[in-house]
Amino acid sequence: MSSPLSKPQIIAHIQKSLNYTVFDSKWIPCSAKFVCLGNFARGTGVIQIYEVQHGEAQLITEVEKPKPLKCGTFGASSLQQRHIATGDFDGNLHIWNLEAPDVPVYATKAHKEIVNSIDGVGGLGIGDGAPEIVTGSRDGTVKVWDPRQKDLPVANMEPVEGETRRDCWTVAFGHAFNDQDRCVCAGYDNGDVKLFDLRNMSLRWETNIKNGVCCVEFDRKDINMNKLVATSLEGKFHVFDMRTQHPTKGFASVSEKAHKSTVWQVRHLPQNRDIFMTAGGAGNLHLWKYEYPAQRSKKDSDGVDVGVAGSVNLLQNVTLSTQPIASLDWSPDKQGLCVCSGFDQSVRVLIVTKLNSA
């Protein structure tokens, strides 16, 4: 029987109250700094940079923007530049140099409505191939952008004429293990999960998880697709084994009823792809570990390979707030360090211990 202290512990290290609604928070790679994005009550956007020093989060930079900022990513930037790409409430995609954040280094009107989600690949030494940014919007489209090309997306996934446009809530890159292959996964408000193959420009797979999809993430962007987690409104999340795709059954999956409310976010630990954290609508965090089955695929009655799902174990959970935790980001450099922000207008730096023995 393991003692309670032998399990990973989630420790709230720093809590900082803010005077605006924060929608996203991200660590700046190779630093002890993080960025917060959000909107002031007067309807303008804000970028703040904090540095963790002596157990405190010191505000270094604050810049006000015309439109509220919804989401951000460093995924398409080099480690030298560390530019952040953001999506705002007006459908704009901007890239900012945080050393001089007054004027964007890249700007385009990406969507007709709010940019709900953004992800990047090909930067930070993660994922082969060109640096690319994917945006998902309320206008129903998912677009892929190359920051070296102005105005026009390199790919545009939108409903065909006559199809209803569903609100796209979440997007994520994966399968970028060489300079040709790359996939985008998108989740929609009606429970659709769609996997787009950017190499063939085709819809590779789709399913429906019966509830609005709040967040999707591959366990790693830069490997042959391994696992995908999709979280939903009613407190459930699904883990798909992406290694074996059956012609009719698709990918094998396991689902878990994690929270009593919406699971807003899922983030995999950068140092261990089988450990991930989910953030819930009741202000709680759950830390999970995925256990692989003895065999990841088997033959069906027709001799075709079909995937076998594993299981998920709860390592630890903690309640931080009464309000939803809407963003969560692990530090890419320091294992167990993470930043999260919620609708209680505060940002927290957490330390998760004993992840090596989990």
ROLUM-850190 format. One record per residue: residue in one letter; x, y negated, z negated of N, C-alpha, C in turn. Coordinates in steps of 0.05 Angstrom, whole numbers. Example, Ala and Ser with C-alpha at 12.3 -4.5 7.8 and 13.67 -1.06 7.14 Angstrom:
// residues 2
a; 264; 114; -156; 246; 90; -156; 264; 66; -156 .
s; 257; 45; -142; 273; 21; -143; 258; -1; -157 .
***
This chain:
// residues 358
m; 17; 24; 0; 0; 0; 0; 18; -25; 0 .
s; 14; -42; 20; 31; -66; 21; 20; -87; 2 .
s; 38; -101; -11; 29; -122; -29; 20; -147; -13 .
p; 3; -164; -24; -7; -187; -9; 16; -205; 1 .
l; 37; -206; -15; 59; -225; -7; 77; -213; 14 .
s; 74; -188; 21; 91; -177; 42; 79; -184; 70 .
k; 54; -193; 70; 42; -201; 95; 51; -229; 103 .
p; 48; -237; 128; 53; -265; 135; 35; -284; 120 .
q; 46; -306; 112; 30; -327; 98; 28; -352; 116 .
i; 5; -365; 116; 2; -390; 131; 2; -413; 111 .
i; 23; -429; 112; 27; -451; 92; 23; -478; 106 .
a; 5; -494; 94; 2; -521; 104; 24; -538; 94 .
h; 43; -546; 111; 67; -560; 103; 63; -590; 102 .
i; 50; -601; 123; 45; -630; 124; 16; -634; 134 .
q; 3; -653; 122; -23; -661; 132; -24; -692; 136 .
k; -32; -701; 159; -32; -729; 165; -59; -738; 175 .
s; -71; -758; 161; -97; -768; 170; -93; -789; 192 .
l; -111; -788; 212; -108; -806; 235; -133; -824; 237 .
n; -130; -847; 251; -152; -865; 253; -166; -863; 280 .
y; -164; -839; 292; -178; -834; 318; -184; -804; 319 .
t; -201; -797; 339; -207; -769; 344; -185; -756; 360 .
v; -173; -735; 350; -150; -723; 364; -160; -697; 378 .
f; -154; -695; 404; -163; -673; 420; -141; -652; 425 .
d; -116; -661; 426; -95; -642; 432; -69; -651; 417 .
s; -54; -631; 410; -28; -636; 397; -8; -616; 408 .
k; 16; -625; 414; 37; -608; 427; 64; -615; 416 .
w; 80; -594; 410; 108; -598; 403; 123; -608; 428 .
i; 142; -627; 424; 160; -635; 445; 183; -615; 445 .
p; 188; -601; 467; 208; -579; 467; 236; -590; 458 .
c; 251; -572; 444; 278; -579; 435; 279; -603; 417 .
s; 258; -606; 399; 258; -628; 381; 242; -621; 357 .
a; 243; -639; 337; 225; -636; 313; 202; -656; 316 .
k; 195; -663; 340; 174; -683; 345; 149; -669; 357 .
f; 126; -681; 353; 102; -672; 367; 85; -695; 376 .
v; 69; -690; 396; 52; -711; 409; 23; -705; 402 .
c; 8; -726; 396; -21; -724; 392; -35; -741; 413 .
l; -57; -730; 424; -72; -743; 445; -101; -745; 436 .
g; -114; -768; 441; -142; -770; 432; -155; -796; 441 .
n; -176; -804; 426; -189; -829; 433; -197; -845; 408 .
f; -194; -871; 410; -203; -889; 389; -233; -892; 391 .
a; -245; -902; 369; -274; -905; 368; -283; -926; 388 .
r; -265; -944; 396; -272; -965; 415; -272; -955; 444 .
g; -266; -929; 448; -269; -916; 474; -243; -916; 491 .
t; -221; -923; 478; -195; -922; 493; -180; -897; 485 .
g; -159; -891; 500; -143; -867; 494; -118; -874; 478 .
v; -106; -854; 467; -82; -859; 451; -62; -836; 454 .
i; -36; -843; 456; -14; -823; 454; 2; -831; 429 .
q; 6; -812; 411; 23; -817; 388; 45; -796; 387 .
i; 69; -804; 379; 91; -785; 375; 99; -787; 345 .
y; 101; -763; 333; 110; -761; 305; 135; -744; 304 .
e; 152; -751; 284; 175; -735; 279; 174; -723; 251 .
v; 180; -697; 248; 180; -685; 222; 207; -690; 208 .
q; 206; -705; 186; 230; -711; 171; 225; -709; 141 .
h; 241; -694; 128; 240; -691; 98; 212; -685; 88 .
g; 198; -667; 102; 172; -659; 93; 150; -679; 99 .
e; 156; -699; 116; 136; -719; 124; 135; -720; 154 .
a; 111; -729; 164; 109; -734; 193; 110; -764; 197 .
q; 132; -774; 209; 135; -803; 212; 126; -811; 240 .
l; 109; -832; 242; 100; -841; 268; 122; -857; 281 .
i; 129; -849; 305; 151; -862; 320; 140; -880; 342 .
t; 121; -870; 357; 110; -885; 380; 80; -883; 380 .
e; 67; -905; 387; 38; -905; 392; 32; -922; 416 .
v; 18; -910; 435; 11; -925; 460; -19; -922; 465 .
e; -33; -944; 470; -61; -943; 476; -65; -942; 506 .
k; -84; -926; 515; -89; -922; 544; -119; -929; 550 .
p; -125; -936; 575; -152; -945; 581; -174; -924; 576 .
k; -167; -898; 582; -187; -877; 579; -178; -856; 558 .
p; -198; -844; 544; -192; -824; 524; -177; -800; 537 .
l; -157; -789; 523; -141; -767; 533; -151; -741; 521 .
k; -156; -721; 538; -168; -696; 528; -148; -674; 524 .
c; -127; -672; 541; -109; -648; 540; -82; -656; 552 .
g; -62; -640; 544; -35; -645; 554; -18; -620; 555 .
t; 3; -621; 572; 22; -598; 574; 49; -608; 582 .
f; 70; -594; 571; 98; -598; 580; 107; -577; 600 .
g; 89; -559; 607; 96; -534; 621; 108; -538; 649 .
a; 104; -561; 662; 115; -565; 689; 140; -583; 689 .
s; 149; -591; 665; 171; -609; 663; 198; -595; 657 .
s; 220; -607; 665; 246; -595; 658; 252; -601; 629 .
l; 271; -585; 618; 279; -590; 590; 294; -616; 587 .
q; 306; -625; 609; 320; -651; 608; 300; -674; 606 .
q; 279; -673; 622; 260; -696; 623; 239; -695; 601 .
r; 228; -671; 597; 206; -668; 577; 183; -688; 581 .
h; 174; -689; 606; 151; -706; 612; 125; -691; 605 .
i; 105; -705; 594; 80; -692; 588; 59; -699; 609 .
a; 44; -679; 618; 22; -684; 637; -4; -684; 621 .
t; -21; -704; 626; -46; -706; 611; -70; -708; 629 .
g; -93; -698; 619; -119; -702; 633; -137; -719; 616 .
d; -152; -737; 629; -168; -756; 612; -198; -753; 619 .
f; -214; -769; 605; -243; -767; 607; -254; -777; 634 .
d; -237; -790; 649; -245; -802; 674; -237; -784; 698 .
g; -224; -761; 692; -216; -743; 713; -188; -748; 724 .
n; -173; -766; 710; -146; -772; 719; -125; -752; 709 .
l; -105; -746; 726; -81; -731; 717; -58; -751; 717 .
h; -45; -753; 694; -22; -771; 692; 2; -755; 681 .
i; 26; -763; 689; 50; -752; 677; 65; -775; 664 .
w; 73; -772; 639; 85; -794; 623; 114; -786; 616 .
n; 132; -806; 618; 158; -803; 606; 155; -815; 578 .
l; 158; -798; 557; 153; -806; 530; 173; -826; 519 .
e; 196; -829; 533; 216; -849; 526; 205; -877; 534 .
a; 189; -878; 555; 178; -903; 565; 149; -898; 573 .
p; 131; -895; 554; 104; -885; 560; 84; -906; 569 .
d; 93; -930; 575; 74; -951; 583; 62; -947; 610 .
v; 78; -937; 629; 69; -933; 657; 74; -904; 664 .
p; 54; -890; 676; 58; -862; 682; 78; -859; 705 .
v; 93; -836; 705; 111; -831; 727; 96; -817; 751 .
y; 72; -808; 745; 55; -795; 766; 26; -800; 758 .
a; 10; -807; 777; -18; -812; 771; -35; -804; 796 .
t; -57; -790; 791; -75; -783; 812; -103; -779; 801 .
k; -123; -786; 817; -151; -781; 809; -157; -752; 815 .
a; -154; -734; 795; -155; -706; 800; -184; -695; 803 .
h; -202; -706; 787; -229; -695; 787; -250; -718; 785 .
k; -275; -711; 791; -296; -731; 789; -305; -736; 761 .
e; -301; -715; 744; -309; -717; 716; -286; -710; 697 .
i; -292; -708; 672; -271; -703; 651; -254; -678; 658 .
v; -228; -681; 653; -209; -658; 654; -210; -644; 627 .
n; -222; -620; 627; -226; -606; 601; -200; -592; 592 .
s; -184; -583; 612; -162; -565; 605; -139; -569; 625 .
i; -115; -565; 616; -91; -568; 633; -70; -548; 624 .
d; -55; -538; 644; -32; -520; 637; -10; -525; 658 .
g; 14; -518; 651; 37; -522; 669; 55; -498; 669 .
v; 69; -494; 691; 88; -472; 694; 110; -481; 712 .
g; 133; -467; 711; 156; -473; 728; 174; -493; 716 .
g; 168; -503; 692; 185; -521; 677; 195; -508; 652 .
l; 211; -522; 636; 221; -512; 610; 235; -485; 613 .
g; 243; -478; 637; 257; -452; 641; 237; -428; 639 .
i; 211; -434; 640; 191; -412; 638; 176; -409; 665 .
g; 179; -385; 677; 165; -380; 702; 181; -388; 726 .
d; 184; -370; 745; 199; -377; 769; 182; -394; 788 .
g; 196; -406; 807; 181; -421; 828; 179; -450; 822 .
a; 162; -464; 838; 159; -493; 836; 144; -501; 810 .
p; 150; -525; 801; 135; -535; 778; 106; -541; 787 .
e; 87; -531; 772; 59; -536; 780; 42; -541; 755 .
i; 21; -556; 759; 1; -562; 738; -26; -553; 748 .
v; -42; -541; 730; -69; -534; 737; -88; -549; 719 .
t; -110; -559; 731; -130; -574; 715; -157; -561; 720 .
g; -173; -560; 699; -201; -551; 701; -219; -573; 691 .
s; -242; -577; 705; -259; -600; 699; -289; -593; 697 .
r; -303; -611; 685; -332; -609; 684; -345; -609; 712 .
d; -331; -619; 732; -342; -619; 759; -342; -592; 772 .
g; -332; -571; 758; -334; -544; 767; -309; -535; 783 .
t; -290; -553; 788; -267; -545; 804; -242; -539; 787 .
v; -225; -522; 798; -199; -517; 786; -178; -524; 807 .
k; -160; -542; 801; -141; -552; 821; -112; -548; 811 .
v; -95; -540; 830; -66; -537; 824; -51; -560; 837 .
w; -33; -572; 821; -18; -596; 830; 12; -590; 829 .
d; 26; -601; 849; 55; -602; 848; 63; -631; 842 .
p; 77; -636; 820; 83; -664; 812; 100; -678; 833 .
r; 112; -663; 852; 128; -675; 873; 111; -684; 896 .
q; 86; -677; 896; 68; -685; 918; 45; -702; 908 .
k; 43; -726; 918; 22; -744; 909; -6; -738; 920 .
d; -26; -744; 904; -54; -745; 912; -68; -719; 920 .
l; -55; -702; 936; -69; -678; 945; -61; -653; 928 .
p; -81; -638; 919; -74; -613; 905; -62; -592; 924 .
v; -45; -574; 913; -35; -552; 930; -55; -529; 932 .
a; -74; -529; 913; -96; -509; 915; -120; -520; 901 .
n; -144; -513; 912; -169; -524; 901; -189; -501; 901 .
m; -196; -492; 876; -215; -470; 873; -242; -482; 865 .
e; -261; -483; 884; -287; -494; 877; -309; -476; 887 .
p; -333; -479; 876; -356; -461; 885; -362; -466; 914 .
v; -370; -445; 928; -378; -448; 956; -404; -464; 957 .
e; -410; -474; 980; -434; -491; 985; -459; -475; 976 .
g; -475; -488; 959; -500; -475; 950; -498; -461; 923 .
e; -473; -455; 914; -469; -444; 888; -471; -466; 867 .
t; -482; -459; 843; -483; -479; 822; -455; -484; 811 .
r; -450; -509; 805; -423; -516; 794; -424; -512; 764 .
r; -407; -494; 754; -406; -489; 725; -383; -506; 714 .
d; -388; -515; 689; -368; -531; 675; -344; -513; 668 .
c; -320; -520; 679; -296; -505; 673; -283; -515; 647 .
w; -282; -498; 627; -273; -506; 601; -243; -501; 596 .
t; -232; -481; 610; -204; -474; 603; -190; -462; 627 .
v; -164; -468; 630; -147; -457; 651; -120; -449; 640 .
a; -108; -429; 653; -81; -420; 644; -67; -407; 667 .
f; -40; -411; 667; -23; -398; 687; -13; -371; 676 .
g; -6; -353; 695; 6; -328; 687; 18; -315; 712 .
h; 32; -292; 708; 41; -275; 729; 63; -289; 746 .
a; 77; -309; 734; 97; -324; 749; 125; -312; 745 .
f; 127; -286; 753; 152; -271; 747; 172; -272; 770 .
n; 164; -283; 793; 183; -288; 814; 174; -314; 828 .
d; 189; -322; 849; 182; -348; 860; 159; -347; 881 .
q; 147; -324; 885; 123; -322; 902; 97; -318; 886 .
d; 98; -300; 866; 74; -293; 852; 66; -313; 831 .
r; 40; -318; 829; 30; -336; 808; -1; -333; 807 .
c; -12; -332; 783; -41; -331; 780; -51; -353; 762 .
v; -76; -360; 766; -89; -379; 748; -114; -365; 738 .
c; -118; -366; 712; -143; -356; 700; -160; -380; 691 .
a; -186; -379; 697; -204; -400; 689; -228; -389; 674 .
g; -237; -403; 654; -261; -396; 638; -282; -417; 640 .
y; -307; -409; 642; -329; -427; 648; -350; -426; 625 .
d; -368; -446; 626; -388; -449; 604; -409; -427; 604 .
n; -412; -412; 626; -432; -391; 627; -420; -363; 621 .
g; -394; -363; 612; -382; -337; 605; -365; -325; 627 .
d; -364; -337; 651; -348; -327; 673; -318; -330; 666 .
v; -303; -309; 672; -274; -310; 672; -265; -302; 700 .
k; -249; -320; 713; -241; -315; 740; -210; -316; 742 .
l; -199; -297; 756; -170; -295; 760; -164; -301; 790 .
f; -151; -323; 795; -144; -332; 822; -115; -324; 828 .
d; -110; -311; 850; -83; -304; 859; -74; -327; 877 .
l; -54; -342; 868; -45; -365; 884; -27; -357; 907 .
r; -16; -333; 906; 1; -324; 929; -17; -318; 953 .
n; -40; -304; 948; -58; -297; 970; -81; -317; 973 .
m; -82; -336; 955; -104; -355; 955; -131; -340; 955 .
s; -134; -322; 936; -159; -306; 934; -168; -303; 906 .
l; -193; -296; 902; -204; -289; 876; -197; -260; 871 .
r; -179; -255; 852; -169; -228; 848; -188; -211; 831 .
w; -201; -224; 811; -218; -209; 793; -237; -229; 779 .
e; -261; -220; 772; -278; -237; 755; -295; -219; 737 .
t; -302; -230; 714; -320; -216; 695; -336; -237; 680 .
n; -354; -228; 664; -370; -247; 647; -370; -236; 619 .
i; -363; -254; 599; -362; -244; 572; -386; -254; 555 .
k; -408; -262; 569; -434; -267; 558; -437; -292; 541 .
n; -414; -306; 537; -415; -331; 522; -395; -350; 534 .
g; -400; -377; 531; -381; -397; 541; -352; -391; 534 .
v; -334; -393; 553; -306; -386; 549; -291; -411; 540 .
c; -282; -412; 515; -270; -436; 504; -240; -438; 511 .
c; -227; -415; 512; -198; -415; 516; -189; -389; 529 .
v; -171; -390; 548; -158; -366; 559; -128; -371; 557 .
e; -113; -349; 551; -84; -351; 552; -72; -324; 557 .
f; -52; -323; 575; -35; -299; 579; -15; -298; 556 .
d; -7; -274; 549; 12; -272; 527; 39; -283; 535 .
r; 45; -282; 561; 69; -294; 573; 62; -304; 601 .
k; 73; -327; 608; 68; -337; 635; 87; -325; 656 .
d; 111; -318; 646; 133; -312; 665; 139; -283; 668 .
i; 119; -265; 662; 123; -237; 666; 101; -226; 683 .
n; 105; -202; 694; 84; -187; 707; 60; -186; 688 .
m; 36; -194; 696; 14; -197; 678; 12; -174; 658 .
n; 11; -181; 633; 11; -160; 612; -16; -160; 596 .
k; -22; -183; 583; -47; -185; 568; -58; -213; 572 .
l; -85; -214; 570; -99; -240; 571; -119; -241; 548 .
v; -120; -263; 533; -140; -266; 512; -159; -288; 521 .
a; -185; -282; 518; -206; -301; 524; -223; -305; 499 .
t; -227; -329; 490; -243; -334; 466; -270; -347; 474 .
s; -290; -344; 457; -317; -353; 465; -332; -367; 442 .
l; -356; -377; 450; -372; -393; 432; -381; -379; 407 .
e; -389; -354; 409; -403; -341; 386; -383; -327; 367 .
g; -358; -335; 367; -339; -324; 348; -325; -299; 357 .
k; -328; -292; 382; -316; -268; 393; -292; -275; 409 .
f; -272; -257; 410; -251; -259; 430; -246; -232; 443 .
h; -236; -232; 467; -231; -208; 483; -202; -207; 491 .
v; -189; -184; 488; -162; -180; 497; -163; -161; 521 .
f; -154; -170; 544; -153; -154; 568; -125; -143; 573 .
d; -123; -117; 579; -97; -106; 587; -95; -110; 617 .
m; -76; -128; 626; -75; -137; 654; -56; -120; 671 .
r; -46; -98; 660; -26; -82; 675; -40; -64; 695 .
t; -64; -54; 689; -77; -35; 706; -104; -46; 715 .
q; -108; -51; 741; -133; -60; 751; -147; -38; 766 .
h; -171; -30; 756; -187; -9; 769; -204; -22; 791 .
p; -207; -9; 814; -222; -22; 836; -250; -31; 828 .
t; -264; -16; 811; -292; -24; 804; -294; -33; 775 .
k; -279; -21; 757; -281; -27; 728; -264; -51; 720 .
g; -245; -59; 737; -228; -82; 731; -208; -75; 710 .
f; -205; -93; 690; -184; -90; 669; -198; -80; 643 .
a; -184; -62; 629; -194; -53; 603; -192; -75; 583 .
s; -211; -75; 563; -209; -97; 543; -220; -87; 516 .
v; -211; -101; 496; -222; -97; 469; -232; -124; 459 .
s; -255; -123; 445; -265; -149; 434; -267; -148; 404 .
e; -265; -171; 392; -265; -173; 363; -282; -197; 355 .
k; -300; -192; 335; -316; -215; 324; -299; -227; 302 .
a; -286; -249; 308; -266; -259; 291; -277; -280; 271 .
h; -292; -298; 281; -301; -321; 265; -331; -321; 265 .
k; -343; -336; 246; -372; -338; 246; -381; -360; 266 .
s; -362; -375; 276; -369; -397; 295; -350; -396; 319 .
t; -352; -416; 336; -336; -417; 360; -306; -412; 355 .
v; -293; -397; 373; -264; -394; 372; -253; -414; 393 .
w; -243; -436; 383; -236; -458; 401; -210; -453; 416 .
q; -191; -440; 403; -164; -438; 415; -152; -410; 410 .
v; -135; -401; 428; -117; -379; 422; -89; -386; 432 .
r; -69; -380; 415; -42; -386; 423; -24; -362; 415 .
h; -9; -352; 434; 10; -330; 429; 36; -341; 418 .
l; 48; -326; 399; 73; -334; 388; 95; -332; 409 .
p; 110; -354; 414; 130; -354; 436; 151; -332; 432 .
q; 157; -325; 406; 178; -306; 401; 168; -277; 400 .
n; 142; -273; 401; 131; -246; 400; 104; -246; 413 .
r; 102; -234; 437; 78; -237; 453; 54; -221; 442 .
d; 59; -203; 423; 37; -187; 412; 24; -199; 387 .
i; 34; -222; 378; 22; -237; 356; 9; -262; 366 .
f; -16; -267; 358; -29; -292; 367; -47; -303; 346 .
m; -52; -329; 348; -69; -343; 328; -94; -353; 342 .
t; -117; -350; 328; -142; -361; 338; -150; -383; 319 .
a; -162; -405; 330; -171; -427; 314; -201; -430; 317 .
g; -215; -433; 294; -244; -431; 294; -258; -457; 288 .
g; -285; -456; 294; -302; -479; 291; -308; -486; 262 .
a; -302; -467; 243; -307; -473; 215; -281; -482; 201 .
g; -261; -490; 217; -236; -500; 205; -217; -479; 196 .
n; -220; -454; 207; -202; -433; 198; -183; -423; 221 .
l; -161; -411; 212; -142; -399; 230; -140; -369; 224 .
h; -139; -352; 245; -135; -323; 241; -110; -315; 257 .
l; -93; -300; 243; -68; -290; 256; -72; -261; 262 .
w; -68; -253; 287; -73; -226; 296; -49; -212; 308 .
k; -48; -186; 307; -28; -171; 321; -41; -150; 339 .
y; -33; -149; 364; -44; -129; 382; -27; -104; 381 .
e; -40; -81; 378; -27; -55; 377; -33; -40; 403 .
y; -12; -32; 417; -16; -18; 443; -26; 11; 438 .
p; -41; 22; 456; -49; 50; 454; -25; 68; 461 .
a; -28; 94; 455; -6; 113; 461; 0; 113; 491 .
q; -21; 111; 507; -18; 109; 536; -35; 86; 546 .
r; -22; 69; 563; -36; 45; 572; -54; 49; 596 .
s; -51; 72; 609; -69; 79; 631; -74; 109; 632 .
k; -96; 116; 645; -103; 144; 649; -116; 147; 676 .
k; -120; 171; 685; -134; 176; 710; -164; 180; 705 .
d; -181; 167; 722; -209; 173; 720; -217; 198; 735 .
s; -243; 204; 737; -251; 229; 750; -243; 230; 780 .
d; -238; 207; 792; -230; 206; 820; -200; 205; 823 .
g; -185; 206; 801; -156; 205; 802; -145; 177; 805 .
v; -161; 157; 800; -152; 129; 802; -144; 119; 774 .
d; -122; 104; 773; -113; 94; 747; -133; 74; 735 .
v; -139; 78; 710; -156; 60; 695; -142; 52; 669 .
g; -143; 27; 661; -129; 17; 638; -142; 27; 612 .
v; -125; 28; 591; -134; 36; 564; -128; 12; 545 .
a; -149; 2; 532; -144; -21; 514; -133; -12; 487 .
g; -118; -29; 474; -108; -24; 448; -127; -34; 426 .
s; -115; -42; 404; -132; -52; 382; -119; -77; 370 .
v; -135; -93; 356; -124; -117; 343; -127; -115; 313 .
n; -106; -123; 299; -106; -122; 270; -103; -151; 259 .
l; -119; -158; 239; -118; -184; 226; -94; -184; 207 .
l; -75; -202; 211; -52; -204; 193; -57; -223; 170 .
q; -71; -246; 176; -75; -266; 156; -96; -286; 166 .
n; -111; -298; 148; -128; -320; 155; -129; -341; 133 .
v; -135; -365; 141; -134; -388; 122; -155; -408; 132 .
t; -168; -421; 113; -187; -443; 119; -173; -469; 112 .
l; -171; -487; 132; -156; -512; 128; -175; -536; 126 .
s; -199; -533; 136; -217; -556; 139; -245; -547; 141 .
t; -264; -566; 139; -292; -560; 143; -300; -565; 173 .
q; -282; -578; 188; -288; -585; 215; -272; -567; 234 .
p; -281; -564; 260; -267; -547; 279; -238; -555; 282 .
i; -221; -534; 286; -193; -539; 294; -192; -536; 324 .
a; -188; -558; 338; -192; -559; 367; -166; -554; 382 .
s; -143; -558; 369; -118; -553; 384; -98; -540; 365 .
l; -80; -525; 378; -60; -509; 363; -36; -505; 381 .
d; -12; -509; 371; 12; -505; 387; 35; -495; 370 .
w; 46; -472; 378; 70; -462; 365; 94; -477; 374 .
s; 113; -480; 356; 139; -492; 365; 154; -472; 382 .
p; 163; -480; 406; 178; -461; 422; 206; -454; 411 .
d; 215; -471; 393; 243; -469; 383; 245; -456; 355 .
k; 226; -461; 338; 228; -451; 311; 205; -432; 305 .
q; 212; -406; 302; 191; -386; 298; 174; -392; 273 .
g; 148; -391; 277; 130; -395; 254; 121; -423; 248 .
l; 134; -443; 262; 126; -470; 259; 104; -477; 279 .
c; 82; -489; 269; 61; -496; 288; 47; -522; 280 .
v; 35; -535; 299; 20; -559; 294; -9; -554; 303 .
c; -28; -564; 287; -56; -561; 295; -71; -587; 288 .
s; -92; -592; 303; -108; -617; 298; -137; -609; 299 .
g; -153; -625; 284; -181; -618; 283; -199; -643; 284 .
f; -225; -638; 284; -244; -660; 286; -248; -674; 259 .
d; -233; -667; 238; -232; -682; 214; -212; -705; 216 .
q; -204; -712; 240; -185; -733; 246; -159; -730; 231 .
s; -149; -706; 231; -123; -702; 219; -107; -682; 235 .
v; -80; -684; 231; -62; -666; 244; -46; -652; 222 .
r; -40; -626; 226; -26; -611; 205; -3; -596; 217 .
v; 19; -596; 202; 42; -579; 209; 42; -555; 191 .
l; 42; -531; 202; 40; -506; 187; 65; -490; 190 .
i; 71; -474; 169; 93; -455; 171; 81; -427; 166 .
v; 86; -409; 185; 76; -382; 182; 101; -364; 176 .
t; 100; -351; 153; 124; -336; 144; 122; -306; 152 .
k; 144; -292; 150; 146; -263; 152; 135; -252; 179 .
l; 140; -268; 201; 130; -259; 227; 147; -236; 238 .
n; 172; -234; 229; 189; -213; 239; 181; -186; 229 .
s; 169; -185; 205; 162; -160; 193; 133; -153; 198 .
a; 118; -170; 212; 90; -165; 217; 86; -141; 235 .
***
